[in-house]
Amino acid sequence: MNRPTKAVFPVAGLGTRFLPVTKASPKEMLPIVDKPLIQYAVEEAAEAGITEMIFITGRTKRAIEDHFDKAYELEVELEARGRMQTLEELRSMLPRGMNCIYMRQSEALGLGHAVLCARPVVGPEPFAVILADDFIDGRPGAMAQMMEMYRQHRSSILGVEDVAPSETASYGIVDAADIAPRLLQVNGIVEKPQPEDAPSNLAVVGRYLFTPRIFEHLENLQPGKGGEIQLTDGIASLMREERVLAYRFQGKRYDCGSKLGYMKANVELAMRHPVIGQEFTAYLGQFAAKGQP
């Protein structure tokens, strides 16, 4: 089976937890300091060797297409002003050799349906799925780590991390057994179980590598919780046919689908920023000491 070269980015969600800012702008365009979430996700995919970026979009998502498009007028203006470093940063937003493909999810029928929408482009190949609002800060990136596991095992792989038992109702939770350092065999998966019903507190968190067989299972699913095609149900069905693994990635995940997680990501990355990091960290120290700006 070939090495995955395609990544699916489901970006059709409404971003209701960030209203009103997401009324006309995608949540994936929310910035972490000076880059939007979707750019971090694309850079993570490129680092892992992905060359085809497939965006499953919806209404009000044109900003994502515009972000990765060439901006001729802006480039001319920057060059005229001699701002060559900024110009180079702008041109490098989409790494060389990358292709962007945009597909419309016409109805909000769930994450499983969004992944299934990519089938005509992905074809009979293994592929990645990345949820941009699960921002993972790792070196190397979480997807590059998982790609190495795929190279060794040629199986579908779920990115996982331990969450507090009280939080299991917010995630797909796996029943899994260790088979190697950070690698587990998945024996079962449940969508958003209450703590008393959860098989563990090991949660699937926005990074996936799939064999193409997942499409057959998603296509044959009946709607699950919320009347949606649940990706978790597709994974459970796939497990009856072939092995599925889970990988505890190295790195820190920020739940940027929540306001608190988003703010934590901004603060912590701003403290490490090469331009403003030192001054911002000093400001935070002053703020903490005085209790006010």
Secondary structure, DSSP 8 states (H G I E B T S, - for coil): -----EEEEE-----GGGTTTTSSS-GGG-EETTEEHHHHHHHHHHHTT--EEEEEE-TT-HHHHHHTS--HHHHHHHHHTT-HHHHHHHHTSS-TT-EEEEEE--S---HHHHHHHTHHHH-SS-EEEE-TTEEEE-SS-HHHHHHHHHHHH-SEEEEEEE--GGGGGGSEEEEEEEEETTEEEEEEEEES--GGG-S-SEEEEEEEEE-TTHHHHHHT----GGGS--HHHHHHHHHTTS-EEEEE-SSEEEETTSHHHHHHHHHHHHHT-TTTHHHHHHHHHHHHHHS--
